Every structure is written in C-alpha cells, then in structure tokens.
Amino acid sequence: MRLSALGQAYLRFAAARGQSPRTAEAYSGTYQQFVAYVLAQHFDDDVRAFTPDIVEGFATMLQERGLKASTIATMLAALQSMGTYGVKTKASGRYILDANPLDRVYRPKRIRPAEKYLGKDELLTLLAVPCEPAERLVLELLVDTAIRATELATTTAGQVRADGERVVLTVRVKGGRHRVDHARGRGRRAAAREPAAQGGQARGPVTRDRSRGAVLTVDAVRPRSPARPQGRHHKGQGPGACPPTLGGDFGQ
C-alpha cells in the first residue's frame, strides 16, 4: 500500500469521527512533507518505508530547519495517529502495518514559553480603549469569564441565560463536552444584552457584529483576547492598548 494512501485513508477515518478541519489540514500537511522526505531519501511511496529510522531522520531534518520542539512533536503525533490506524486497519485481508514505528521514536521535549499576563492596570486600560460594540462585547466577556477565544466565538445566544445577578454561559469545549461559566460585572451586562438584540434567535452567534452584518470568528476574536502579550506592543501603541500580538487563553 502506498504511504500517501495510508495518510489519506486515516484522514477520512478521522473526519468521520469528528476531527476538526484545522487538525485535518495540519495532519495532511505533515503527511505530505513526510512522503516528500521519504522520496527524497530514494525510497518508494510505500508503507514499508514507514520505519523508526526514517521517522527519526524526518524529525532530525525538521530540527535542522529550525522548527521548534513543540511543532516537531505535533507533527510526530500526526504520524503516530496514522501508524495507530495502520496497525488496527486491514487492507486486502491483512493489517496494513505490523507495528507502529512511532512507538520506537523519542519525541523532542517541549519547551514551555514563559507565561506573561496583563496586569490589572493594563486590563483596565485595555477595557478603556474605544472600540466597536461587538468588540466591546468580546473584550468584556473575555476579561470577565476568562473563557477561550475559540469557545466565545462558537457560543450562541441560546447558550446564554440569566441566573439572578449572574449570566450563565454554557460553552462547548474539546471533545464535544460542555462547561458552564458565569459572567459578572461588565461581562454580565454585555452578555445579557446580546440575546435580546438577537431577537430571540437561539442559534445566533453571541459575537455577531451587527454593525457590519458579520460574525466575529475565532480568528477575529483571538486578537482581541486580553491574554498573554508577546513581550512587545504594536507599532504606534502604548502599554495596555489592543496589540494584535495578544492571543491564546487568558489566565492559562
């Protein structure tokens, strides 16, 4: 069986089990790079070239190109998933792989970057920056609830309900599970306004930018997330402004 065909077969299998499009895209890119490496080493596009030595050589090549350990580990995880699929799946009456070569390969140690957070004064300055109503909603909810940018971008008006002095947001997390968060203060007022503005449309996104008739997706929400600054400010902006380098998960 061709190695590239094994990768495509796994991607179809993973998609049927709910793999996210972003993960599928990243895995597909890894498989294409791995097959290209195999061919460059004068091996055939065949699962018999999927060996621990070839995988280790691939990882070494990525490291020499300057990729971070975390990126290499993620790419090896993609190969690990493909290998697991090959071990458990039959083609022409026999299992595609006898063993997963990644079981014999050490992963590079991930280097955790130093965590940096906005201080109280910086958060207050950030909240004071003039911005559009939809952006104000995003900022106040992120600061007040500390939920992930991805979770906020996929929250609908139907997932917001009043509970006395609090507003309850039921957000969907990885794996399809749900978690309950509470908005108080600024976030409570912001969240409480939105369902009413949606006209009772429970499926309407909370982060809809009504002034532009568009929905703030995770790519639009994440730069507004008052999370870890990257140690610098955007050109022309001072401390506490809305630098586009802000991203990730607040407080985590």
C-alpha positions in Angstrom: 0.0 0.0 0.0 1.2 3.5 -0.8 2.2 5.6 2.2 0.4 8.6 0.9 -2.8 6.4 0.5 -2.5 5.4 4.2 -2.4 9.0 5.2 -5.5 9.8 3.1 -7.3 6.8 4.5 -6.6 7.9 8.0 -7.8 11.5 7.3 -11.1 10.1 6.0 -11.4 7.9 9.1 -10.6 10.8 11.5 -13.0 13.1 9.7 -15.8 10.6 10.2 -15.0 10.5 13.9 -15.3 14.3 14.2 -11.7 15.5 13.7 -11.7 19.3 13.3 -10.9 20.8 9.9 -7.9 22.6 11.3 -6.4 19.4 12.7 -7.1 17.6 9.4 -5.3 20.4 7.5 -2.3 20.2 9.8 -2.1 16.4 9.6 -2.5 16.4 5.8 0.4 18.9 5.6 2.6 16.6 7.8 1.8 13.5 5.7 2.7 15.3 2.5 6.0 16.5 4.0 6.8 13.1 5.3 6.1 11.4 2.0 8.3 14.0 0.2 11.1 13.3 2.7 10.8 9.5 2.1 11.0 10.1 -1.7 14.0 12.4 -1.2 15.8 9.5 0.6 15.3 7.4 -2.5 12.6 5.2 -1.0 9.3 4.3 -2.7 6.0 5.8 -1.6 5.2 2.6 0.3 4.2 1.8 3.9 7.3 -0.4 4.1 9.3 2.9 4.2 7.4 3.9 7.4 10.1 2.8 9.8 11.6 4.2 13.0 14.8 5.1 11.3 13.0 7.1 8.5 10.8 8.9 11.1 13.9 9.8 13.2 15.6 11.1 10.1 12.5 13.2 9.3 12.4 14.7 12.8 16.2 15.5 12.5 15.5 17.2 9.2 12.8 19.3 10.8 15.0 20.3 13.7 17.8 21.3 11.3 15.3 23.5 9.5 14.8 25.4 12.7 11.3 24.1 13.7 10.5 24.3 17.4 10.4 21.2 19.5 6.6 21.7 20.1 6.0 21.8 16.3 8.0 18.7 15.7 6.2 16.9 18.5 2.9 17.8 16.9 4.0 16.5 13.5 5.2 13.3 15.1 1.8 13.0 16.8 0.2 13.1 13.4 2.4 10.3 12.2 1.6 8.4 15.5 -2.1 8.6 14.7 -1.5 7.4 11.2 0.6 4.5 12.5 -2.1 3.5 15.0 -4.7 3.5 12.3 -2.5 1.3 10.1 -1.9 -1.2 12.9 -5.6 -1.6 13.5 -6.9 -1.5 9.9 -6.9 -4.2 7.3 -6.3 -3.9 3.6 -6.7 -6.9 1.3 -7.3 -9.2 4.2 -4.3 -8.2 6.3 -3.3 -5.4 8.7 -1.6 -2.5 6.9 1.2 -2.2 9.5 2.6 -4.9 11.8 3.7 -2.3 14.3 3.6 1.5 14.8 7.1 2.9 14.1 6.4 5.9 16.3 6.4 3.5 19.4 10.2 3.3 18.9 10.8 7.0 18.4 11.5 9.5 21.2 9.7 12.8 21.0 11.5 16.1 21.4 10.9 17.7 24.7 8.5 20.6 24.5 9.9 23.9 25.8 7.2 25.8 27.6 7.5 29.6 26.9 7.5 31.9 29.9 3.9 32.9 30.7 3.1 36.6 30.5 -0.1 38.2 31.6 -1.6 41.6 31.5 -1.7 43.3 34.9 -4.7 44.9 36.5 -3.8 48.4 35.3 -3.2 47.1 31.8 -6.5 45.3 31.7 -8.3 48.5 32.9 -6.5 50.4 30.2 -7.4 47.8 27.6 -11.1 48.0 28.6 -11.0 51.8 28.3 -9.8 51.7 24.6 -12.7 52.9 22.3 -13.9 50.1 20.0 -17.0 48.9 18.2 -19.9 47.4 20.2 -19.1 43.9 19.0 -15.5 44.2 20.1 -16.6 45.6 23.4 -18.8 42.6 24.0 -15.8 40.3 23.2 -13.4 42.2 25.5 -15.8 42.4 28.4 -16.7 38.7 28.2 -13.1 37.5 27.8 -12.0 39.6 30.8 -14.9 38.7 33.0 -15.2 34.9 32.3 -11.6 34.1 31.2 -13.0 31.6 28.6 -11.1 30.7 25.5 -11.3 32.8 22.3 -12.5 29.6 20.5 -15.2 29.0 23.0 -16.5 32.5 22.8 -16.5 32.6 19.0 -18.7 29.5 18.9 -21.1 30.5 21.7 -24.7 31.2 20.5 -27.4 33.3 22.1 -29.2 30.1 23.1 -26.2 29.2 25.3 -26.7 32.4 27.4 -29.3 32.6 30.2 -29.9 34.8 33.2 -29.4 33.4 36.7 -30.2 36.1 39.3 -27.3 38.5 39.4 -25.3 36.3 37.1 -25.4 35.4 33.4 -24.6 31.8 32.7 -22.8 30.8 29.5 -22.7 27.1 28.6 -19.7 26.8 26.3 -18.7 23.8 24.2 -15.1 22.5 24.8 -12.9 20.0 23.1 -14.4 16.5 22.7 -17.9 17.9 22.4 -18.4 18.3 26.2 -19.9 21.4 27.7 -18.7 23.6 30.6 -20.7 26.3 32.5 -19.1 29.7 33.0 -20.6 32.7 34.9 -20.4 36.3 33.8 -20.5 39.1 36.3 -20.0 42.8 36.2 -19.1 44.1 32.7 -19.3 40.6 31.2 -22.8 40.1 32.7 -24.1 43.3 31.2 -22.6 42.6 27.9 -23.9 39.0 27.7 -27.3 39.9 28.9 -27.7 42.5 26.1 -26.9 40.2 23.3 -29.7 37.6 23.3 -32.3 40.4 23.4 -30.5 42.0 20.5 -30.7 38.8 18.6 -34.4 38.9 18.7 -34.7 35.6 20.4 -32.7 33.7 17.8 -31.1 31.0 19.9 -28.8 29.9 17.2 -27.4 33.4 16.5 -23.7 33.8 17.5 -23.2 35.9 20.6 -20.2 37.6 18.9 -22.2 38.8 15.9 -21.1 42.3 14.7 -24.4 43.7 13.8 -22.9 47.0 12.6 -21.2 45.0 9.8 -23.7 42.2 9.5 -20.9 39.7 10.1 -19.9 37.1 12.8 -16.7 37.5 14.7 -15.0 34.2 14.1 -12.2 32.8 16.3 -9.7 34.5 14.0 -11.4 37.8 14.7 -11.9 37.2 18.4 -8.4 35.9 19.3 -6.5 39.2 18.5 -8.9 40.9 20.9 -8.3 38.4 23.7 -6.6 40.0 26.7 -4.3 37.1 27.2 -0.6 36.6 27.1 1.2 39.5 25.5 4.2 38.5 23.4 6.5 41.0 25.1 6.1 43.8 22.7 3.5 46.4 21.7 2.1 47.1 18.3 3.8 50.0 16.5 2.3 53.2 17.5 0.5 51.8 20.5 1.4 52.1 24.2 1.1 49.7 27.1 -2.5 48.5 27.6 -3.6 49.2 24.0 -5.0 46.5 21.8 -1.9 45.0 20.3 -2.5 42.3 17.7 0.2 40.2 19.3 -2.2 39.3 22.1 -3.6 35.8 21.7 -4.2 32.4 23.4 -6.1 31.7 26.5 -6.4 34.3 29.3 -5.1 33.1 32.6 -3.9 29.7 31.4 
